[in-house]
Amino acid sequence: MAAENEFTTEDLLTDLFKCVSVEALKNENIQKYDLKIYGSEDKIEQYGSDIAFIDISAENFEAEKRMYNLVLKYGHTQKNIKSKVPIREGFEREIEVYSKLVPCYQRFQQQKNLSPLAIVPKCFLTKFSNNDEIIVLENLKIMGYHTHNRKRAMDVNHIKLILEAYAQWHSLSFALYDQKDDEFLEIKSHFLSNPWKNYFPNQLGEMIDIGQNALYTILEENDEMELLQKFQQKICNANARTALMDLMEINENAAVILHGDCWNNNFLFKYRDGDLKSNICIEVQLLDFQMASWRSPVFDLSLLLYCVASETELDRFKELLDHYYFHLSHNIKKLGSNPEKIFPFRMLKNHWNKYSVYGAILSPFIAMYSFIDKEDTADFGVCQTLKKTTLKPEYMERVIAVARHFVECDL
């Protein structure tokens, strides 16, 4: 057996061996296997965890071989990061998604004679102990999936593909809750609070404040005082942290289990004929459920649109919202529920007016990570690096467009 760094603990190898033998060779004994583990090629791709890649070559007694390309996601080892970000809480939620929620969704779809969920990566293993947080997933990049360039706005086709995935994801919550599925109701109880809430008054809140202050400064320096005043009025003149904490306290009946972390790097796309340059995306996978919680679907929609869209895409907002609802209502019907009863289009518009502040407030904060240079240290503790990012023209253009759309959009 080959092992290349410190992540190859005996317990993990044992669990991986069991996983491979059961999943791949269906109770046939594995005679030997080779395992290679190597680090992430891009540290900027994730902030709430570390990533390693695992390649396993397994062979049984009949010399039948099979390759497994996996991703090992584990909690940050740096204590300064863990003190600023709710890593353990986030991992616990994400493990709940992969180990309980996704199987519940797949069981429900099977009962309805529908194709199984194909918008999240396959999970091979989860571990959650006093010292470790580990999730092992299939390596989608080996399968031809790519991350969109985080410094560029997504075009309408990319956004529509994500909205279709969200429509499917959200519809399962709506239908299961409507049909009072006992298993789902128990799972849902674990997602009622927001994992970020307790961190808003502390270090994470400071980073969000940097984004809000940057937005206000940019609006002032670009003679957008009227826009600034209207933005402040729309969030009731509250600071970002207060507005977000108030949102978390709202108990919304028409809710779903969210994806939660809707920024660029938590989506992987597959392109037609494998040609990334064609920019014709045909499939999308959702990653990172550490911020999953029971909220209005507009939490996902507003964060997505305000994090990945430029003024060009936001100008087609109504088209995008219609696209989402068309697929949402279609999926709810296929699952045996009535969308007009549980979440009519007028309710979606009301929710947008009420909850889109979530994406509007978080967007300047997340945009700092979208536009940060690769050579800089993308660390939650590097305030000066983030402040430098807010001086970039492309950052300024993006946050002004979001602020204007948020202020002017009244459905």
N, C-alpha and C positions, 0 to 999 in steps of 0.2 A: 504494500500500500504506500502510495506517495503522498506526502503532506508538505505544504510549503510555508506555513507560518503559524503563529500562535493561536489562531482561531480553531485549530483542529483538536479540540478537547475530546477526551475519550467518550464522554457522555454524548456529545454531539455526533461523533462518528458512529456510535452504536445506534442512535436514533435514525441517522441517515441510512445506515445499513438496513435496518428494519423497513424503513420507508421504501427504499429501492427494491428490496426483495419482494415485498408485498405488492407494490404498485406495478412494477415492471414485469416481473417474472411469475406472478400469480402462484405463489406457494412453491415454486421450484427453488431448490437450494442454490444459493450463489456460492460458487467455489472461491472466487477472488474478485477484488475490485480495486481500481486505482482511483485515487481522489486527488484533485488539484484545487487549491484555494488561492485566489489572488485578489488584490484590492480593487476598489472602484477606480475607473479611469478619470472620473470627474467629481471632485469633492463638492462642487457647487450644485450637484444634482439633488442633494438632500440635506436638510438642516436638522430634522428631528431624529435622525438615526445615522448609523454608519452602514456601509454596504460592502460586502465581499461577494465574489463570484465563485461558484463551485462547479467543477466539471467532474463527473463520475463516469467511469467506464466499468460496467458490471459484466461478469461472465459466469454462467452456470456450469454444471458438470458436463453438459452436452456442448460446451464451447460456444454457446449462443451469447452474443454480446449486444449490449445496448448502451447508448450514451445518454447521460442526463446532464443538462445545462441548467443550473439553478442559481438563484440569488439568495444570499444569506443577509438578512436585514437584522441588525442588532442595535441595542441602545448605545448611545454615546458613552465612551469610556471616560471622557473628560468631565471632571466634577464641576468645572465652571459652566459647562453647557447644561448639565443636568439641573443646576440650581436656577437656571433661567427659563428652561422649557419643560413642560410637564411630560417628560419622556415616558416614564413608567405608566402614567395614566393613559397616555396616548397608545402605547403598545398594548395595554390591557384591552382597550376598546378595539383596536385593530385585530387583535387575536379573537375577540368575540365576533367580529364581522366574518373572519375567515373560517372559524371553527364552528360557529352556530348559525349566524344569519344567512350566509351564502348557502349552506346545506338546506336551511329552511326554505329559502327561495326556490332552490332547485327541486325540492320535494313538492312544493306547491305547483310549480310549472309542470312537473310530471303528472300530477293529478289532473291538470287541465289539458293534458296531451299537447303541451307546448315544448318547443326546443329549450334545452337548458341554457341558463345564463352564460353568455360568452363575452362579457365585457369586463371581467376581472381575471387576473392571472390565477392559475391553479396553485393551491397551497399544499405543500408536501408535509410541512411540520411546523408546529408552534411550541415554544417553551416559555414559561413565565415563572420565575422563581425569585427568591430574595435577592439574588445577585445578577440574574440574567433576564434579558428580554430578547427573544429570538423568533424570527419568522423566516421560513424557507419557502420560496416561490419559484415557479418556472421562470427561466430567463427569457423574457419576451424578445429581447434584442437579437438573440440567436435565431429567433423565429421570424425576423424581418421587420420588427417594430422599431420606430425611431422617435426620439424626443423632438418636438418642434423647437426651433431656435427661439430661446426665451426672450431675446432682445427685439424680436419682430412680432408685431401683432399677428394673431391668427386671422386668416381670411374667413369669409362667410362659410365656405364649405367645411373647414375644420370645425368651426363653431357649431354648425348644424349637426355634424356627426356626434359631437359631444352632447348636444341637446337631445338627440335621439337616444343616446345611452342613458342620460339622466331620466328621460321619460320612461324608459324601461325600469330603471332602478327605483324611481319614485313610485311607479304604478304598483309594484309588488307590495310596498308598504301600505299604500292606500287600500288595495284589495284585501290583503290579509287582515288589516285592522277592521275594515268594513265587514268582513265575514267572520270576525271574532275568532280567529285561529288561536288556539290556546298556546301553542308553542311560540308563535310570534309575539303574543302579548307578554309572555314571560321574558323573551329576549329584549323587547322594546323597553322594559323597565330598567335595563342597564344603560340606556342612552338618554335619560331624561335631563341630566345636567350636561353642561358644556365643559370639556376638559381644559379649556383655556381660561375659564372664568376666574379661578383663584390666582391666576398669574397676571391679570390685567392691572391690579394695583402695584405690581412689582416690576421686575426688569423687563418683561415682555411689554408691559404698558409703556415703559420709557421708550422702547423702540417704536411703538405705535405713535407716540407723541412726536417723535422725530418726523415721521411721515406727515402727520397733520400740520405741524409747524412749517414743514417744507412747502406743503400745498398753500398755506396761507401767505407765506413769503412770496412764492411764485406768483400768486394772483395779484398781490400788491405791486410787485415789481413789473408786472405786465399790464398795469392799468385796468385790472379786472375787479375794481372795488365793488361794483354792483353785484357781480357774480359771487364774490367773497361774502358779501352781506347776506345774500339769499341763501348761500350754502350754510352759513352759520345759523340763520333763522330756521332752516329746514331741519337742522339737528338740535334745535331748541337752545342754541348758544352753549351747548355742553362741550366739554372736552371729549376727545375720542374715547377715552377709557370709560367715562361715565355713560356715554351714549351706548357703548357696546354692552356694558353691564346691565343697563336698563333693558336692552333687547333680550338678554339671556333670561330675564325674570318673567317674560311674557309666556303664559301657558296657552298655546295654540292648539285647538282641537283638530283642525285640518292640517295634519303634520305628517312627516315621513322621516325615516332614518336617512340622514344626509350622507353624501360623499364627504363633504366638510372642508377639504383643503383643495380648493379649485384653481390653483395656479398652474402655469404652463407646464412645469416639470412633472406634474402628477397625471399626465396623459401621454400615452404612447400610441403612435399611429402606424398603420401599415398602408403602403402606397401601391397603386395599380402597377402590376408587372414588376413590383419591387423597385420601381424607379422613384427614388426620393426627389430627384430634380423635377419630376413631372408635377409635383405638388398636388396630385390627385389622390386624396386619402380615401380609403375604402373601409377601414376598420379602426376602432379605437379601443383602448383598454384603460380602465380607471385604476390609479395607484394611490396608495397611502390613505388609509381610513382612520388615522389617529385622531381626527377632529370630528368623527361621526357623532351625530346627536339627533335627538327628536325635535325637529323644527319645521317651519314652513319650507316648502321647496324653494321659495324665493331666496333663502339664505344661499343655497347652491347657485341659483341662476344669477343673482346680483353679483356674487363674488366672482363667478366665472366671467361674466360679460365685462365687468369693470377691471378685471385683471388681465384679460387676453385681447380685448378689442380696442381698436383705435377709433378715431372719429368716423372714419369711413364705414366701419362695421356698425358702430352705434347708430349711424344714420338709418340703418335698416333694422332697428330694434323691433318694431312691430312685426315685421316679417319673421324675425327670429323667435319672438314670443309665440306667434301663431304656429310656427313650425314645432316648437316644443309641445304646445297644447294639443295639436293634431295627433302627435305620436303618443302623448300621455293618455288622452281619451281613448284612442284605439287600443292601447295595451290594457287599460283598465277594463274595457269591454271584453277583451279576449280572456281576461282572468275571471270574468263572471260578475263584475260589479258595474254600477251605473255611474259614469263620471259626472253626469248632471246632478246627481244626488250628493256625491261625496266631495267633488271639487269642480264646480262649473267654471267656465272661463271668466265670468264676472268676478268670481272669488280670487282667481289668479291675479287679475288686475288690481283688486283691492289689496291683496297681499303685497304686490309690487309697491304700491304707494306706501304701505306700512313698513315693509321690511327691507327695501332696497338700500336703506341707509347702512345696512351691514356691509355690503360690498363697497359702497362709496367711502366709508370710513377706513376700511382695511386696505383699499387699493393703493393709496400713496405709500403705505408701509411695505406691501408686497412688491410694488413696482421697484423699490430700491434693490431688491434681490433679483428682479428680472434684468435690471440694467447694470448690475455690478460687473466689473471686469474679472475675467477668469483668474488673472494673476493675483488679484486681491484676496485676502482671507475672508471668505464668506462665513463669518462667525457671528453668533448672536451678541457677542460682547464687543464688537468692533464698531463703535458709534461713529468714529471719524471716517471710516471707510464708507459707511452708509450715507453720511452727510455729503461726502464727495460725490456720490452717485446722483444726489438730488440736483446737482449743478449741471447735469448733462441736458442738452437741448431736447433730446428724445424723451427723457423723463418728464421734463416740463410740459412738453406737448401732450403726452399721454394723460397726465393728471389733470390738466386743464380741460381736456375733452371729457373726461369722466365727470368732473365737477359740473360742467355745463349740462351734460345729459341728465345727471341726477337732479339738478335744480329745475330743468325745463320739462322733465318727463312727469306728466300727471295723467294717469290712465282713467 
